[in-house]
């Protein structure tokens, strides 16, 4: 299969045209219009400097059905200890900056380039990108961020500075998803950590069917400054 060069218009080829490794297209930009079009069709950007923008739609796709989130023994202890406080959309910029700086085993750098950071901060300002923050004694010690369209959440990255701090944020995201009847959380690419938390692989066609149904509902646009207290 060919890797498509994107035109100036924010359009994409069908995800099923992707290479076996999930790479679908190259080029384009990170404008809100293009990013929204990408996520709405099951595609996301993933690249490192100095590469051009690369667009992916892997098969299989990793998703988490919120009710299947696995609370590990250590996470249960962290939740019961009350040592962490949780907020939502209180400090998106700080979360993405910490995700950018977080070390990744086996990766020499980060895929969260300055352009990526700027683009997702813009989506946050538009009420489409959201963060969940984990705090301890007034300090940000973990969190995650992603995009939400319709009734789903596309997870992008997470970080932690204290044990299980990112897992706590993920747990509370699943609570929101259950409360708001989000049928799934997109975890994108398979990795052992997310599998250990209950994520599972599904065929891309099944993912696209779930996504199409989720996008029929209205997007919860705006800041999600609800649900939790510091």
C-alpha positions in Angstrom: 0.0 0.0 0.0 1.1 3.6 -0.6 1.7 6.2 2.1 -0.4 9.2 1.2 0.9 12.8 1.0 -1.8 15.0 2.5 -3.2 17.9 0.6 -3.8 21.4 2.0 -7.4 20.5 2.7 -8.0 18.7 6.1 -8.9 15.4 4.6 -7.5 11.9 4.9 -7.6 8.6 3.1 -9.6 5.8 4.7 -7.8 4.2 7.6 -7.9 0.8 5.9 -5.4 2.2 3.4 -2.8 2.2 6.1 0.4 0.2 5.9 0.6 -3.0 8.0 2.4 -1.0 10.8 -0.4 1.5 10.8 1.3 4.4 9.0 -1.3 6.0 6.7 -0.2 9.5 5.6 2.5 12.1 5.8 2.6 15.9 5.8 -0.2 18.3 6.3 -0.4 20.4 9.4 -1.6 20.4 13.0 -4.4 22.9 12.7 -7.5 22.2 14.9 -9.5 21.4 11.8 -7.1 18.8 10.6 -6.7 17.2 14.1 -10.4 17.1 14.6 -10.9 15.5 11.1 -8.1 13.0 12.0 -9.5 11.8 15.3 -13.0 11.7 13.9 -11.9 9.1 11.3 -9.7 7.1 13.6 -6.3 8.7 12.8 -3.7 10.4 15.0 -0.4 12.1 14.6 2.8 10.4 15.9 6.3 11.5 14.9 9.5 12.8 16.3 11.7 15.7 15.3 13.1 16.1 12.7 10.6 13.8 10.9 7.7 15.2 9.0 4.2 14.8 10.5 3.2 11.2 10.3 -0.4 10.0 10.6 -1.4 6.6 11.9 -4.3 4.2 12.2 -3.0 0.9 13.7 -4.7 -2.5 13.3 -5.4 -3.8 15.9 -6.4 -0.8 18.0 -5.9 -0.6 21.7 -9.0 0.5 23.6 -10.2 0.4 27.2 -13.8 -0.3 27.9 -14.2 1.8 31.1 -16.0 -0.9 33.2 -13.0 -3.3 32.6 -10.4 -1.0 34.1 -8.2 -3.2 36.5 -7.5 -1.7 39.9 -4.2 -3.2 40.9 -3.4 -3.9 44.6 -1.0 -0.9 44.7 -3.5 1.4 43.0 -6.2 0.3 45.4 -3.9 1.2 48.3 -3.1 4.6 46.7 -6.8 5.3 46.3 -7.6 4.3 49.9 -4.8 6.3 51.3 -6.3 9.6 50.2 -2.8 10.9 49.6 -3.7 12.2 46.1 -6.1 14.9 45.1 -7.7 14.9 41.6 -8.7 17.8 39.4 -9.8 18.1 35.8 -8.7 20.8 33.3 -7.0 22.8 36.1 -3.5 22.8 34.6 -3.5 21.4 31.0 -0.3 23.1 30.0 1.7 21.8 32.9 0.4 18.3 32.3 1.4 18.2 28.6 4.8 19.8 29.5 5.4 17.0 32.1 4.4 14.4 29.6 6.8 15.9 27.1 9.7 15.7 29.6 8.8 12.2 31.0 11.5 9.5 30.1 10.2 6.8 27.9 12.0 3.4 28.1 13.6 2.5 24.8 12.9 6.0 23.3 15.8 8.5 23.0 13.5 11.5 22.8 9.8 12.5 22.8 7.1 12.6 20.2 5.6 15.6 21.9 7.3 18.2 19.8 6.9 21.9 20.4 4.4 21.9 17.5 2.4 19.1 19.0 2.3 20.9 22.4 1.2 24.1 20.8 -1.5 22.4 18.7 -3.0 20.5 21.7 -2.9 23.6 23.9 -5.0 25.3 21.2 -7.4 22.3 21.2 -7.7 22.7 25.0 -8.5 26.4 24.6 -11.2 25.3 22.2 -12.6 23.0 24.8 -11.7 19.7 23.0 -8.5 18.6 24.7 -8.6 17.8 28.4 -6.4 16.9 31.3 -6.8 15.1 34.6 -4.3 16.1 37.2 -3.0 14.2 40.3 -1.7 16.4 43.1 0.1 15.7 46.4 0.6 18.5 49.0 -0.2 21.1 46.4 2.3 19.8 43.8 1.4 18.2 40.4 2.7 14.7 40.6 0.9 12.9 37.8 -1.7 13.2 35.1 -2.9 12.6 31.6 -4.3 14.4 28.6 -6.2 13.6 25.5 -9.0 14.7 23.1 -12.7 14.2 23.5 -15.2 14.1 20.6 -18.7 12.8 20.9 -18.9 10.1 23.6 -15.3 9.0 23.6 -11.9 10.1 24.9 -8.7 9.7 22.8 -5.8 9.2 25.3 -2.6 10.8 24.3 0.0 10.6 27.1 0.4 10.4 30.9 3.2 11.0 33.4 3.9 10.4 37.0 6.4 11.7 39.6 5.0 9.5 42.5 4.0 5.9 42.6 0.7 5.2 40.8 0.0 8.9 40.3 -0.8 8.5 36.6 -2.9 5.4 37.3 -5.0 7.3 39.8 -5.7 9.9 37.0 -6.6 7.1 34.6 -8.9 5.6 37.2 -10.8 8.8 37.6 -11.0 9.2 33.8 -12.7 5.8 33.7 -15.2 7.0 36.3 -16.0 10.0 34.2 -16.4 7.8 31.2 -18.8 5.5 33.0 -20.8 8.4 34.4 -21.1 10.0 31.0 -21.7 6.7 29.2 -18.6 6.8 27.1 -18.4 3.3 25.6 -14.6 3.2 25.3 -11.4 5.1 25.7 -9.0 5.0 22.8 -5.5 4.0 23.9 -4.1 3.9 20.4 -1.0 1.7 20.4 -0.5 -1.5 22.4 1.9 -1.4 25.3 2.2 -3.7 28.3 1.4 -1.0 30.9 -2.0 -0.3 29.4 -2.8 -4.0 28.9 -2.1 -4.5 32.6 -4.8 -1.9 33.4 -7.4 -3.7 31.3 -7.0 -2.3 27.8 -7.5 -4.7 25.0 -6.8 -5.0 21.3 -9.7 -4.9 18.8 -9.7 -5.0 15.0 -9.6 -1.6 13.4 -12.9 -2.1 11.6 -14.6 -2.8 15.0 -12.9 0.4 16.4 -14.2 2.4 13.5 -17.7 1.1 14.1 -17.5 2.1 17.8 -16.1 5.5 16.9 -18.8 6.2 14.4 -21.5 5.4 17.0 -19.8 7.5 19.6 -19.6 10.5 17.3 -23.3 10.6 16.9 -23.6 12.1 20.4 -22.8 15.7 21.2 -19.3 16.6 22.3 -18.8 17.8 25.9 -17.0 20.9 24.7 -15.5 23.4 27.2 -13.4 22.9 30.3 -14.2 19.8 32.4 -13.7 21.6 35.7 -16.1 19.2 37.4 -16.3 16.0 39.2 -13.4 16.1 41.6 -12.1 18.4 44.4 -8.6 19.1 45.5 
